[in-house]
Amino acid sequence: MRLEKGTTDRRSLNVVLTEEGRHRFEQALVLWRSAQDRVVAALGASVADRLRDQLNAIAEDDQLRSQP
């Protein structure tokens, strides 16, 4: 990753993924997909979907995010 100055506003910075960063992201994505597949295999698709929905609801709960 590298930071570059914004082209339209000098106060802004753009985060740019380097080739190494892109490679690491692709490796991580393979591992993440494998983990998701294992969860579905262990719980079944419908339970895994409900669990994912519940976890997303918790992550998006503003009251929980603002607490230390």
Backbone as JSON Lines, residues from 0, in Angstrom:
{"i":0,"aa":"M","n":[0.84,-1.16,0.0],"ca":[0.0,0.0,0.0],"c":[0.89,1.23,0.0]}
{"i":1,"aa":"R","n":[0.43,2.24,-0.7],"ca":[1.14,3.52,-0.66],"c":[0.1,4.63,-0.68]}
{"i":2,"aa":"L","n":[0.52,5.79,-0.22],"ca":[-0.35,6.96,-0.2],"c":[0.07,7.92,-1.29]}
{"i":3,"aa":"E","n":[-0.92,8.45,-2.0],"ca":[-0.65,9.43,-3.04],"c":[-1.51,10.65,-2.77]}
{"i":4,"aa":"K","n":[-0.96,11.83,-3.09],"ca":[-1.74,13.06,-2.93],"c":[-2.92,13.05,-3.89]}
{"i":5,"aa":"G","n":[-4.04,13.6,-3.41],"ca":[-5.21,13.7,-4.25],"c":[-4.98,14.64,-5.42]}
{"i":6,"aa":"T","n":[-5.6,14.36,-6.54],"ca":[-5.4,15.2,-7.72],"c":[-6.34,16.39,-7.75]}
{"i":7,"aa":"T","n":[-7.49,16.31,-7.1],"ca":[-8.45,17.41,-7.13],"c":[-8.42,18.24,-5.86]}
{"i":8,"aa":"D","n":[-7.91,17.68,-4.77],"ca":[-7.87,18.39,-3.49],"c":[-6.55,18.03,-2.8]}
{"i":9,"aa":"R","n":[-5.69,19.01,-2.63],"ca":[-4.36,18.74,-2.05],"c":[-4.44,18.23,-0.63]}
{"i":10,"aa":"R","n":[-5.57,18.44,0.04],"ca":[-5.71,17.96,1.42],"c":[-6.0,16.47,1.49]}
{"i":11,"aa":"S","n":[-6.39,15.87,0.39],"ca":[-6.79,14.46,0.41],"c":[-5.61,13.55,0.05]}
{"i":12,"aa":"L","n":[-5.71,12.33,0.54],"ca":[-4.74,11.3,0.21],"c":[-5.5,10.1,-0.35]}
{"i":13,"aa":"N","n":[-4.94,9.46,-1.34],"ca":[-5.51,8.24,-1.9],"c":[-4.65,7.07,-1.46]}
{"i":14,"aa":"V","n":[-5.28,6.0,-1.05],"ca":[-4.59,4.77,-0.7],"c":[-4.57,3.9,-1.94]}
{"i":15,"aa":"V","n":[-3.37,3.48,-2.34],"ca":[-3.2,2.69,-3.56],"c":[-2.59,1.34,-3.17]}
{"i":16,"aa":"L","n":[-3.2,0.29,-3.67],"ca":[-2.7,-1.05,-3.39],"c":[-1.53,-1.34,-4.33]}
{"i":17,"aa":"T","n":[-0.39,-1.71,-3.77],"ca":[0.78,-2.06,-4.57],"c":[0.61,-3.47,-5.13]}
{"i":18,"aa":"E","n":[1.52,-3.88,-6.01],"ca":[1.47,-5.24,-6.54],"c":[1.59,-6.26,-5.42]}
{"i":19,"aa":"E","n":[2.5,-6.01,-4.47],"ca":[2.64,-6.92,-3.33],"c":[1.37,-6.96,-2.52]}
{"i":20,"aa":"G","n":[0.77,-5.79,-2.3],"ca":[-0.49,-5.73,-1.55],"c":[-1.6,-6.46,-2.27]}
{"i":21,"aa":"R","n":[-1.67,-6.31,-3.58],"ca":[-2.68,-7.01,-4.38],"c":[-2.48,-8.52,-4.28]}
{"i":22,"aa":"H","n":[-1.22,-8.96,-4.33],"ca":[-0.92,-10.4,-4.22],"c":[-1.34,-10.92,-2.85]}
{"i":23,"aa":"R","n":[-1.03,-10.19,-1.8],"ca":[-1.42,-10.62,-0.45],"c":[-2.94,-10.64,-0.29]}
{"i":24,"aa":"F","n":[-3.61,-9.66,-0.88],"ca":[-5.06,-9.63,-0.82],"c":[-5.65,-10.86,-1.5]}
{"i":25,"aa":"E","n":[-5.12,-11.22,-2.67],"ca":[-5.61,-12.39,-3.39],"c":[-5.38,-13.67,-2.58]}
{"i":26,"aa":"Q","n":[-4.23,-13.78,-1.92],"ca":[-3.97,-14.93,-1.06],"c":[-4.95,-14.98,0.11]}
{"i":27,"aa":"A","n":[-5.19,-13.84,0.72],"ca":[-6.12,-13.78,1.84],"c":[-7.53,-14.13,1.39]}
{"i":28,"aa":"L","n":[-7.91,-13.7,0.2],"ca":[-9.25,-13.98,-0.31],"c":[-9.46,-15.48,-0.5]}
{"i":29,"aa":"V","n":[-8.44,-16.19,-0.97],"ca":[-8.53,-17.64,-1.11],"c":[-8.76,-18.28,0.26]}
{"i":30,"aa":"L","n":[-8.01,-17.83,1.27],"ca":[-8.17,-18.38,2.62],"c":[-9.54,-18.05,3.2]}
{"i":31,"aa":"W","n":[-10.02,-16.83,2.97],"ca":[-11.33,-16.41,3.48],"c":[-12.43,-17.26,2.85]}
{"i":32,"aa":"R","n":[-12.34,-17.47,1.54],"ca":[-13.36,-18.29,0.86],"c":[-13.34,-19.72,1.38]}
{"i":33,"aa":"S","n":[-12.16,-20.24,1.63],"ca":[-12.05,-21.6,2.19],"c":[-12.71,-21.68,3.56]}
{"i":34,"aa":"A","n":[-12.48,-20.66,4.39],"ca":[-13.09,-20.63,5.71],"c":[-14.61,-20.55,5.6]}
{"i":35,"aa":"Q","n":[-15.12,-19.74,4.67],"ca":[-16.56,-19.63,4.47],"c":[-17.14,-20.97,4.04]}
{"i":36,"aa":"D","n":[-16.45,-21.66,3.15],"ca":[-16.91,-22.97,2.69],"c":[-16.96,-23.98,3.83]}
{"i":37,"aa":"R","n":[-15.96,-23.92,4.73],"ca":[-15.94,-24.84,5.87],"c":[-17.08,-24.56,6.83]}
{"i":38,"aa":"V","n":[-17.42,-23.28,7.02],"ca":[-18.56,-22.93,7.89],"c":[-19.85,-23.48,7.29]}
{"i":39,"aa":"V","n":[-20.04,-23.32,5.99],"ca":[-21.24,-23.84,5.33],"c":[-21.28,-25.36,5.43]}
{"i":40,"aa":"A","n":[-20.15,-26.02,5.26],"ca":[-20.11,-27.48,5.36],"c":[-20.45,-27.95,6.77]}
{"i":41,"aa":"A","n":[-20.01,-27.21,7.77],"ca":[-20.25,-27.62,9.16],"c":[-21.68,-27.31,9.62]}
{"i":42,"aa":"L","n":[-22.23,-26.17,9.19],"ca":[-23.52,-25.72,9.7],"c":[-24.68,-25.9,8.73]}
{"i":43,"aa":"G","n":[-24.38,-26.01,7.46],"ca":[-25.41,-26.0,6.44],"c":[-25.6,-24.56,5.96]}
{"i":44,"aa":"A","n":[-26.05,-24.43,4.72],"ca":[-26.14,-23.11,4.1],"c":[-27.11,-22.19,4.82]}
{"i":45,"aa":"S","n":[-28.28,-22.69,5.22],"ca":[-29.27,-21.8,5.83],"c":[-28.83,-21.31,7.19]}
{"i":46,"aa":"V","n":[-28.23,-22.16,7.99],"ca":[-27.74,-21.74,9.31],"c":[-26.57,-20.77,9.15]}
{"i":47,"aa":"A","n":[-25.68,-21.06,8.21],"ca":[-24.55,-20.17,7.96],"c":[-25.03,-18.8,7.5]}
{"i":48,"aa":"D","n":[-26.05,-18.76,6.66],"ca":[-26.62,-17.48,6.2],"c":[-27.22,-16.7,7.37]}
{"i":49,"aa":"R","n":[-27.96,-17.39,8.24],"ca":[-28.56,-16.72,9.4],"c":[-27.48,-16.2,10.34]}
{"i":50,"aa":"L","n":[-26.45,-17.0,10.55],"ca":[-25.35,-16.57,11.41],"c":[-24.65,-15.34,10.84]}
{"i":51,"aa":"R","n":[-24.41,-15.35,9.54],"ca":[-23.78,-14.21,8.88],"c":[-24.65,-12.96,9.0]}
{"i":52,"aa":"D","n":[-25.96,-13.12,8.83],"ca":[-26.88,-11.99,8.97],"c":[-26.85,-11.43,10.39]}
{"i":53,"aa":"Q","n":[-26.83,-12.33,11.39],"ca":[-26.79,-11.89,12.78],"c":[-25.48,-11.16,13.1]}
{"i":54,"aa":"L","n":[-24.38,-11.69,12.61],"ca":[-23.08,-11.05,12.86],"c":[-23.0,-9.69,12.17]}
{"i":55,"aa":"N","n":[-23.56,-9.58,10.96],"ca":[-23.58,-8.29,10.27],"c":[-24.44,-7.28,11.04]}
{"i":56,"aa":"A","n":[-25.56,-7.73,11.59],"ca":[-26.41,-6.84,12.38],"c":[-25.67,-6.32,13.6]}
{"i":57,"aa":"I","n":[-24.91,-7.19,14.25],"ca":[-24.12,-6.77,15.41],"c":[-23.05,-5.76,14.98]}
{"i":58,"aa":"A","n":[-22.37,-6.04,13.89],"ca":[-21.3,-5.16,13.41],"c":[-21.83,-3.79,13.02]}
{"i":59,"aa":"E","n":[-23.07,-3.72,12.56],"ca":[-23.65,-2.46,12.1],"c":[-24.41,-1.72,13.2]}
{"i":60,"aa":"D","n":[-24.48,-2.29,14.39],"ca":[-25.22,-1.67,15.5],"c":[-24.41,-0.49,16.04]}
{"i":61,"aa":"D","n":[-24.91,0.73,15.83],"ca":[-24.21,1.94,16.26],"c":[-23.99,1.97,17.76]}
{"i":62,"aa":"Q","n":[-24.92,1.47,18.53],"ca":[-24.77,1.49,19.99],"c":[-23.59,0.62,20.42]}
{"i":63,"aa":"L","n":[-23.39,-0.49,19.76],"ca":[-22.28,-1.36,20.12],"c":[-20.93,-0.81,19.65]}
{"i":64,"aa":"R","n":[-20.93,-0.11,18.51],"ca":[-19.69,0.44,17.97],"c":[-19.14,1.57,18.82]}
{"i":65,"aa":"S","n":[-20.01,2.34,19.46],"ca":[-19.55,3.51,20.17],"c":[-19.07,3.21,21.6]}
{"i":66,"aa":"Q","n":[-19.26,1.99,22.06],"ca":[-18.83,1.66,23.41],"c":[-17.37,1.25,23.42]}
{"i":67,"aa":"P","n":[-16.66,1.58,24.52],"ca":[-15.23,1.22,24.61],"c":[-15.03,-0.27,24.76]}
